[in-house]
Amino acid sequence: MRRILFAVLAVTVPAVMPLAAQTIVFDSQTKDFGKVTEGERVKHVFKFSNKGSATLEIRSAEST
């Protein structure tokens, strides 16, 4: 009976325990530059932090 209980616990406990996860949180998600004339250079820095318990890896980033 103990073997069955141990086997059940060994399978179910890891399934319900939260896994370490990375959670990226941005201070702001958009930036409106208003009206920009052609050739004018604009710049904005998006600040973010990792609120999760695992290491945050950023493998790529793109602008739109």
Beta strands, then each sheet from edge to edge (+ up, - down):
strand 1: 24-26
strand 2: 48-50
sheet 1: 1+ 2-
end
